[in-house]
Amino acid sequence: MNKDKKVTAYINKQPNPQKGICQKLRGIIIKTYPDIIEEMKWGAPVYGERYYIGSFKDHVNLGFNMGSLTKKQVALFEGTGKLFRHKKFYTQKDIIEKDIVKLLKLIKKK
């Protein structure tokens, strides 16, 4: 996969610890789906229009397209959006790769 230069620039301009969190989440997405399309859209890195990474003042969101998930599956995520929900990360230690991969694959199934 070719990393999108605009996504790299977005991540590189983030303060710490957000920069490291973004880098780690990006790596997990790309490792899980090496052929996924990475692009800047809606002001944030987007992956196959299924996931996004959003950097905020004190955390980073990894967003997921809810699509046709069941109510029980949607409850695994934070937020109240009808189309996208997220998980928040405040430090790199908050990222448990195997748990993220399970969520990525749950969304990919739909």
C-alpha positions in Angstrom: 0.0 0.0 0.0 1.2 3.5 -0.8 0.7 5.8 2.2 -1.2 9.0 1.3 1.1 12.0 1.6 -1.7 14.2 2.9 -2.5 11.7 5.6 1.2 11.6 6.6 1.3 15.4 6.7 -1.9 15.4 8.9 -0.4 12.9 11.3 3.0 14.6 11.4 1.5 18.0 12.4 -0.3 16.5 15.5 1.1 17.2 18.9 2.2 14.4 21.2 0.7 12.1 22.4 -1.9 12.4 19.5 0.8 12.0 16.8 2.0 8.6 18.2 -1.6 7.4 18.7 -2.4 8.3 15.1 0.7 6.5 13.8 -0.1 3.4 15.8 -3.7 3.3 14.7 -2.8 3.9 11.1 -0.3 1.0 11.3 -2.9 -1.4 12.7 -5.4 -0.5 9.9 -2.8 -0.9 7.2 -1.4 -4.1 8.7 -4.9 -5.6 8.9 -6.0 -4.4 5.4 -2.8 -3.8 3.3 -4.9 -2.9 0.2 -7.2 -0.5 1.9 -7.6 3.0 0.3 -6.2 5.7 2.5 -7.2 9.3 1.8 -7.9 12.6 3.4 -11.6 13.2 3.5 -13.8 15.4 5.7 -10.6 16.9 7.2 -9.3 13.5 8.6 -7.6 10.3 7.4 -10.2 7.9 6.0 -9.8 4.3 5.2 -12.0 2.7 2.6 -14.9 4.9 3.9 -15.2 2.4 6.8 -12.8 3.9 9.3 -11.3 7.3 10.2 -8.7 8.7 12.5 -9.5 12.1 14.1 -7.1 14.0 16.4 -8.6 16.2 19.1 -7.2 18.4 21.9 -6.7 15.5 24.4 -7.4 12.3 22.5 -7.7 10.5 19.2 -10.9 8.9 17.8 -10.8 5.8 15.7 -14.1 6.0 13.9 -16.1 3.1 12.5 -18.9 3.1 9.9 -21.8 1.4 11.6 -23.6 0.3 8.4 -25.8 -2.6 9.2 -24.5 -3.6 12.6 -26.9 -4.9 15.2 -27.8 -2.9 18.3 -25.6 -5.2 20.4 -22.6 -4.6 18.0 -23.2 -0.8 17.9 -23.1 -0.8 21.7 -19.4 -1.7 21.5 -18.6 1.8 20.3 -18.9 5.3 21.8 -20.9 8.2 20.5 -24.4 8.6 19.2 -23.9 9.0 15.4 -26.2 7.1 13.1 -23.5 6.4 10.5 -20.2 6.6 12.5 -19.3 5.8 16.0 -15.8 5.7 17.6 -13.4 4.6 20.2 -11.3 7.2 22.1 -7.6 6.9 22.9 -5.7 9.1 25.3 -2.4 7.4 25.2 -0.7 4.7 23.1 -1.1 2.4 26.1 -4.8 2.5 25.6 -4.4 0.8 22.2 -4.8 -3.0 22.4 -4.1 -4.2 18.9 -6.0 -7.4 19.1 -9.1 -5.6 20.3 -8.8 -3.0 17.5 -8.4 -5.7 14.9 -11.6 -7.4 16.1 -13.5 -4.2 15.7 -12.0 -3.5 12.2 -13.0 -7.0 11.1 -16.5 -6.6 12.6 -17.0 -3.5 10.4 -15.4 -5.1 7.3 -17.9 -8.0 7.5 -20.9 -5.9 6.8 
